[in-house]
Amino acid sequence: MSSFVGVIVSDQWLQSQFTQVELRGLKSKFISIKNQNGKVTFGDLPSLMMKLKGVSHTFNEEEIRQGLGESGRDINDEVEFEDFLRSYLELQSRASVKSGNSKTSSTILKATTTTLLHTIIESEKASYVAHINSYLRDDPFLKQFLPIDASSNALYDLAKDGVLLCKLINVAVPNTIDERAINTKRVLNPWERNENHTLCLNSAKAIGCTVVNIGTQDLIDGRPHLLLGLISQIIKIQLLSDLNLRKTPQLLELVEDNNDVEELMGLAPEKILLKWMNFHLKKAGYKKTVSNFSSDLKDGEAYAYLLNVLAPEHCSTATLDAKDPTERANLVLEHAEKMDCKRYLSPEDIVEGSSNLNLAFVAQIFHQRNGLSTDTKKVSFAEMMTDDELMSREERCFRLWINSLGILSYVNNLFEDVRNGWILLEVLDKVSPESVNWKQATKPPIKMPFRKVENCNQVVRIGKQLKLSLVNVAGNDFVQGNKKLILAFLWQLMRFNMLQLLKKLRSRFQEKEITDADILNWANKKVKNSGRKAKMESFKDKSLSNGLFFLELLSACEPRVVNWNLVSKGESDEGKKLNATYIISVARKLGCSIFLLPEDIIEVNQKMILTLTASIMYWSLQQPVDESESSPAASSRGGSPEPSIDENPSPASGAAALPSPSTNGSASPSFVPTPDLLVAKDSSAYSREASPAPSGSVVEDDCSIVSEISSLAIDDTASDSVTSSAQVDEPPSDTATSASIEGNEEKETAE
């Protein structure tokens, strides 16, 4: 199965000083020097260190040379990778002392020789532990381990098997993960742990978390700063989930007229929370404006006014009369306790201006009592606006896909955020590097409208260079917020990115472009070679709605990943829903980064079916395969057993019955290559009980890719005929994107 193991260092303490992302970067730079010179010597280190952060801004090359010379080593002595890491740590330590940056919150590692690279805030950790204890205390599997002691390392130890994080994601966005796919044995082998963490990371991306710098090995190691960072994001998503017009249409009261609704819809949840807070503070007579969750809340006055207006029955003049900020903070929290608000922070956290904890506290107050009007007319108007513009599947799909690419900007509302063209340029730069002329682009905030048009004109120009269909489309269409054209453009861009990634795997061996027909043929051939008879006629084949084809495809890629005892025949609506939910979690557990909704499979949304199939294909083509795979009979003998499908599947241990899937948890896939993908050869030979220790290096078997691709045997005539049935383009509509944009009549103007 897939893993994110990456670089292994023999010295455990030394490895603990770096994240896997840092180790991979350092290893790459070290190897580049070694490849040039045949070996790395102490004389090579100064120039190498000048390329590393934390050193180059503090020392020049001569100072680094002098510092390294104190070790007594000759400049011609050969240096191993671990020697290089120790030298780097020593220089970072000196740089920290030189810059006077010695103030820390709490060290993660307390060895006497440790160079402090990462810190955590104990009060934040305690709050996250309290949150976990509160929301997961009744979980059938975790209740035996809860409550967690915040003063110990129990949180890091409990998170090492991945179950806690998967469960926490389901608390934040219910039904994101099918719990039948979580390995919940008391003792997990290394492969099962990797599966849980892979499922966790791919699911975290599907709810909007940023996991670019986190790998499964980091979670298995229980690296505190990365683990707490991920937990913080998951909890934040949960606490801010109601801060949108669909879930809380009463938020419309925050705007004075309908012209400001678009502005409200484009705000990040944190900004909406601040706007809500200032709305009530203004009514309470508070003269200042709160612009952040840190310094503006330190004196506690804003909290006092806010709670007095929201819960006047618990109001006390002593809170505002208090002169000492700590005393006032204590009174504020006593007032909050009477409102049944959980304490996410202490008086000291208010006085010190803890941004994360203040945000969590204000969000909890909002959940408990938002104090907004229930005007029927406004509520119905807000619901109409959100159903039309915010919550379509395509909007969620592309928003999450863009955020998963690792661009600097973050998309909160797709239709509003892309109107200035900057985010679209960032996406294009990721999908087609060096295609953007940044000298001709204007970075937000942009006050002059024509600058936005210039950005969007460049977007259209690059799109045409990539041979996207942009007939009669101009930059001004994006500036005006034309939903149909924005969705159609992004669908083409995501599909282009997907095909380019597949082409990179194939281009080393053949020159033929990857097409939709290639993906279709690959999937059918993969299933056929596994000894099964299911077939997909096209990406809109209605027989796909029961999910069985994709379960057979996933099983063909990795036999042990599908538990056929949990699979339904898919004849009823409930059976189809169970299978669709299971497919998504199994694909993520396998290593596919997807944002698919169960409804997309049930309704056979051909665009989403294409992206799901392509994501599985992309994962599979990177894996080494058994030579016996070419023989269906052999594959059948060595693979998974024939499915034993029961109409009433038995639930997994500890798994609750699955209600209707939430639309909050997913959208379409992000095809971002996993840099540290690790797969053991002949993985079909391993049973659930077998647990070989994963290797520490990245495995890549070009022969397997040659075998997979050459087995497609696509001839142009067949390809053309299949393409006609596998087309993903359809007439554009208000809720469905189209890969073809034609005619002036398709243009719309923003309301």
URBEL-V152205 format. One line per field, one symbol per residue. ss: DSSP state (~ for helix, > for strand, _ for the rest). phi: phi as a letter, one per 30 degrees, with the letter a starting at -180 (. if undefined). burial: 1 if it has 9 or more other C-alpha atoms within 8 Angstrom, else 0. Layout:
# URBEL-V152205
ss->???
phi->???
burial->???
This chain:
# URBEL-V152205
ss->__>________~~~~~___~~~~~~~~~~~~~~~~~~___>~~~~~~~~___________~~~~~~~~~________>__~~~~~~~~~~~~~~~~~~~_______>___________>__~~~~~~~~~~~~~~______~~~_________~~~~~~~~_~~~~~~~~~~______~~~________~~~~~~~~~~~~~~~~~_________~~~~~___~~~~~~~~~~~~~~~~_________~~~~~~___~~~~~~~~___~~~~~~~~~~~~~~~~__________~~~___~~~~~~~~~~_~~~__~~~~~___~~~~~~~~~~~~~~________~~~~~~__~~~~~~~~~~~~~~_______~~~~~~~~~~~~~~___~~~~~~~~~~~~_________~~~~____~~~~~~~~~~______~~~________~~~~~~~~~~~~~~~~~_________~~~~~___~~~~~~~~~~~~~~~~~~~~~~~~_________~~~~~~~~~~~~~~____________~~~~~_~~~~~~~~~~_~~~__~~~______~~~~~~~~~~~~~~~~~~_______~~~~~___~~~~~~~~~~~~~~~~_____~~~~_~~~~~~~_______________________________________>____~~~________________~~~~~~~~~_____~~~~~~~~~~__________________~~~_____
phi->.dacdicccddddddddbddddddddddddddddddciaccddddeddddccdibddcccdddddddddddidddcddcdeddddddddddddddddddiccdbdaddcbddcdddcbbbcdddeddddddddddcdcdeddddccdddddccdddddddcideddddddddbeidcddddddcddbcdeddddddddddddddddcjdcbecbcddddddidedddddddedddddddcdcdadddbddddddcdbddcddddddddedddddddddddddddjdddcdcacbddcddiddddddddddbddcdbddddddcdedddddddddddddciddddbcedddddidddddddddddddddadicdcedddddddddddddcccdddddeddddddddidddbccbedddcddiddddddddddbeidccddcccdddccdedddddedddedddedddiddbdhcbedddddiddddddddddddddddddddddddcddbbcdddbeddddddddddddddjccdbcdadcddddddiddddddddddaeddccddcccdidcddddddddddedddddddkdcbbdcedddddhddddddddddddddddddcdbdedddcedddddccddedcccdcdddddiddddddedddcaacdccceddcdbbddhdddcddddbddddcbdcbcddddeddddddhdceddddddedccdcdbedbdcbdbdbcbiddddbcdd
burial->1111111000000110101110110010110011000011110111011100001101111001101110000000001000011111111110111000000000110000001000110001111111011001100001100001110001110111111111111111111111011111000111111111111111111111111001111111011111110111111111110011110111111010000110011110110111111111110101000101110111111111111111100010001101001111111110111000101111111110111011111111100100000000011101101110111101111111111110100011111111111111111111000001000011000100001111111111011100011100111111111111111111111010111111101110000001011111111111111110010101111001111111111111011111001111110000111111111111111111111111111101110111111111111011110000100101110011000011001010000000001100111111100001111101110100001000001100100111011001000000110110111100010001111111000110000
